[in-house]
Amino acid sequence: MIHVFIDGASAGDPGPSGAGIFIDDKNGRLEHLTIPLGRLSNHEAEFHALIYALRFCQEQGWNELWVRTDSKLLEEAIEKRYVRNQRYRLLLEEALLLIDRFKLFFIKWVPSKENKKADELARTAIRLNDINDKK
């Protein structure tokens, strides 16, 4: 089972945003992904972090994922397969389409202190927005 820690962060709401993804395949392979997302809300960044993580894992050929997030909104939306806010519906639908391709998928909310690596990566990704804008 692949262990995936995700976090989306935003410097403002909306503001420059980033996704951080930390993956441990439990066979010694670790992945650290930082993805600048442009200007989004924090919740949108959380959904994008999940979507990027799912795509990456699919590209690696991994079939069984255990995802941890410190976003209760994201975890509940995935578990219930529903989100009230129209702004997140398309993101939820995209995530669910990807999730349904996996043999096993679990998502669990964890406190922020248990998601520090993904949080650090997401904050780094926010700063990458500035770098990319200046090029």
Secondary structure, DSSP 8 states (H G I E B T S, - for coil): -EEEEEEEEESSSSEEEEEEEEEE-SSS-EEEEEEEEEEE-HHHHHHHHHHHHHHHHHHHT--EEEEEES-HHHHHHHHHT--SSGGGHHHHHHHHHHHTTSSEEEEEE--GGG-HHHHHHHHHHHHHHHHHHH-
